[in-house]
Amino acid sequence: MRFCLLTTFYPPWNFGGDGIQVQRLAHALADRGHRVTVVCAPAVHRLLGGGRVPDPEPHNNVEVVKLPDGPAALTATYLTGRPLRSRRRLERLLAGGFDVLHFHNPSLLGAPALLAMGDGVKLYTAHEQWLLCPSHVLLKRDRSVCQDPPCATCEIAHRRPPQLWRRGPLLRRSLAHLDALILPSATSARLHERFAPVVRLEVIEHFVPELPAGAPAQAHRRPYFLYSGRLEPIKGVETLIEAWRRGRAEDLVIAGDGGLRRRLHKGAEGMPNVHFVGRLSAAELTPLYRDAIAVVMPTLGHEVLPLVPLEAFTTATPAVVRRFGALEELVDGTGAGLSYGSPSELDAALDRLASDPRLRAELGRRGSRAFAERFSVDVHLERYFSLLDAVARTPQPVGR
């Protein structure tokens, strides 16, 4: 089959897990003999401070097409919800006889109007909350979860010009061109229920590959908990530094980079058991996952289904998560971790795992089982192709 994956971010032009997940899907499809074209926008990565990076390593059966839009064209796309400068090139690309068009975070490729372009089965995976929230995260400036998006005052507070098309019919009209909107968790599906009248909602959980074998040596000299991910306000990393400031014997290892890096470093001054190791590759993360007491996910708002705890499960490492949204759903559904709702409950969860190796081992075994049964590439692709088969058997509405 011929697949076209359309995404604003694609490694190495990405900041978070959405681009990584698209690349993993592209490679998984290509490794099974399908032909994959990826359409992405490296200019957005540079515009947002990512700098210039080399092109990705070639992968058999994967073609990467880079849209060359500059700041003015990207701003116009953001404001109008339409591919302006790139329209003709996208029309030529999408007329290429693809069996499947799969949209992933296409906000600055020209969505939502982009969704009406091209033929074939059309899927959209919501890697974040962009369909609901122009800032993608459903988090207000006071770090409370937004209940009624979109809000013009919040857009201005986030220093984003208001997208007036969100107040009109463009979004729903565009979503009606999709065959299915894929949500990676039941929590995310509930958030997007407002679109159920115009598009099929389908829950298909993310997958992670088995991580590459790490170095056999110990990853860190002392017992430690691990945070891995973006250093941004929604991730709640400051709450972990506060927990360690209350006095913990174990180390805290923080892997990742982002806009709060300097602030977090300053907040951890004078704390010798807090270690920042920067952004790491999958191979570098593997031993850190393997040897950690647990990964800790203190996210303040909504995640669709974070990859970090799933990656930890591949090494039989449990997770400690904030009791909210998809993270709570993940721990409740797998039994592979502990959840907390307050600073004292976080302290108690960390104490339990640090002092009870048998509990940690049991939760780790549950994580390994969950990976094999729910989060492996084979399980994901089985569900993915089942959806494609179901869509192919569904009569298309007149005018689609």
C-alpha positions, -999 to 999 in steps of 0.1 A, spaced: 0 0 0 10 36 -4 8 58 27 12 96 30 19 108 66 14 146 70 29 162 100 43 196 110 72 179 130 93 149 120 127 139 134 151 155 136 129 185 131 108 179 162 107 188 199 85 161 215 70 126 212 45 134 183 72 135 157 89 104 171 56 85 170 51 95 133 86 83 124 81 50 142 49 45 123 66 54 90 94 29 97 71 2 109 50 4 77 80 6 55 96 -24 72 66 -44 62 69 -35 26 46 -5 23 57 27 5 56 57 28 58 94 19 62 118 49 53 155 43 67 178 70 77 214 77 113 218 90 109 256 88 86 255 118 112 237 139 138 264 130 113 292 136 106 279 171 142 278 180 152 243 169 181 255 148 195 238 117 199 201 119 210 175 93 184 156 73 172 122 87 191 91 79 175 74 48 151 45 55 141 20 29 106 27 14 103 61 32 104 94 13 106 127 32 91 158 15 100 191 31 77 221 26 98 253 23 74 279 38 90 309 55 78 329 85 53 350 65 36 320 49 35 301 81 19 330 99 -8 332 72 -14 295 75 -18 298 112 -42 326 110 -64 312 82 -63 275 88 -55 270 51 -24 260 31 -17 292 12 17 293 -4 20 254 -4 -15 247 -17 -4 238 -53 25 217 -42 3 198 -17 -24 193 -44 2 177 -67 16 156 -39 -18 143 -27 -29 135 -62 -2 108 -63 -25 78 -59 -21 72 -21 -42 45 -5 -41 62 29 -36 99 39 -28 100 76 -26 134 93 -5 139 124 -3 174 140 -9 191 107 -15 225 122 11 245 102 8 224 70 -26 241 64 -51 223 86 -80 222 90 -86 231 54 -58 206 44 -80 177 55 -103 182 25 -75 177 0 -65 145 -17 -81 111 -21 -79 77 -4 -87 67 32 -82 97 55 -71 93 91 -61 118 117 -43 110 149 -46 135 177 -12 136 193 -22 166 214 -52 188 219 -48 211 189 -83 204 175 -96 218 208 -70 244 218 -48 267 197 -20 263 223 -22 225 219 -22 218 257 -55 229 273 -36 246 300 -43 282 312 -16 306 322 -23 299 358 -16 262 351 -52 251 356 -68 229 330 -90 247 305 -126 235 305 -141 256 277 -117 261 247 -110 280 227 -107 313 246 -94 345 230 -80 359 262 -60 327 267 -47 329 231 -35 364 238 -20 354 272 0 327 253 12 354 229 -7 339 200 -29 359 177 -65 347 177 -74 321 151 -108 335 140 -115 304 119 -120 285 152 -153 305 157 -167 294 123 -177 262 105 -143 254 89 -131 229 115 -162 207 116 -166 210 78 -130 198 74 -132 170 99 -162 156 79 -137 147 52 -120 122 75 -128 85 77 -117 83 113 -102 105 141 -78 83 161 -74 90 198 -46 73 217 -66 70 250 -102 68 262 -95 101 281 -86 118 248 -116 103 231 -139 118 258 -123 152 252 -130 150 215 -166 137 218 -179 171 205 -167 159 170 -185 126 171 -215 139 150 -191 146 121 -164 120 122 -158 85 135 -138 84 168 -115 54 172 -93 46 202 -60 31 191 -32 33 217 3 44 208 31 19 204 67 18 213 94 -5 199 116 -26 221 143 -1 230 179 -8 218 201 -27 241 218 -4 265 253 -5 280 255 -33 306 272 -9 330 251 8 357 235 39 343 238 60 374 259 53 406 232 59 432 195 48 434 174 73 414 141 82 400 139 93 363 120 121 346 123 121 308 106 146 285 102 182 275 110 209 301 79 229 296 53 243 320 27 217 314 51 189 324 53 199 360 90 192 365 92 220 391 70 199 414 96 172 414 123 196 423 101 208 452 96 172 463 134 166 464 138 199 482 116 185 509 143 159 515 149 127 496 178 102 499 176 91 463 187 110 432 165 126 406 177 123 371 161 147 346 165 139 309 153 164 283 154 200 272 130 228 267 120 264 275 123 259 313 158 245 313 175 275 328 147 281 353 148 245 365 186 245 368 184 276 389 156 261 411 179 230 417 209 250 428 225 236 459 208 202 454 236 176 447 211 148 442 193 164 413 210 157 379 203 172 345 215 150 317 200 169 287 182 154 257 193 118 251 188 93 223 168 61 227 200 41 231 212 65 258 178 64 276 176 26 277 200 20 306 185 50 324 150 34 321 163 0 331 181 10 363 156 36 376 135 28 406 106 43 385 99 70 359 80 99 373 54 118 352 41 149 371 22 164 341 -2 192 352 -26 189 324 -38 165 296 -15 140 279 -31 120 251 -9 89 260 28 97 268 55 75 254 78 77 284 60 53 307 54 29 277 92 30 270 99 23 307 76 -7 306 98 -23 279 125 -24 306 102 -36 334 104 -2 351 72 11 368 57 46 366 47 72 392 21 95 377 -1 124 386 -36 112 391 -52 129 362 -64 121 326 -46 96 304 -18 91 329 -43 79 356 -60 58 329 -27 42 320 -18 32 356 -53 21 365 -55 0 333 -21 -17 335 -14 -18 373 21 -9 364 26 20 386 14 43 414 -6 76 411 -8 106 434 -29 137 438 -10 158 462 26 165 473 22 143 503 9 114 481 38 119 458 62 116 487 44 85 499 45 68 464 82 75 460 89 62 496 69 29 488 89 21 457 123 31 471 118 10 502 100 -21 487 120 -38 459 94 -66 457 67 -40 449 89 -24 423 96 -57 407 59 -67 406 48 -34 390 77 -38 365 64 -72 355 29 -58 350 45 -31 328 63 -57 307 31 -76 303 12 -45 293 38 -37 266 35 -71 251 -3 -72 252 -11 -35 243 18 -13 233 40 -33 209 42 -24 172 25 -57 161 -5 -50 183 -7 -14 171 -5 -23 134 -31 -51 138 -56 -25 152 -45 1 126 -51 -22 97 -84 -35 112 -96 2 112 -85 6 75 -104 -26 67 -135 -14 85 -134 20 68 -130 4 34 -162 -16 41 -181 15 51 -201 32 24 -189 68 18 -214 97 22 -225 114 -10 -202 143 -18 -172 130 0 
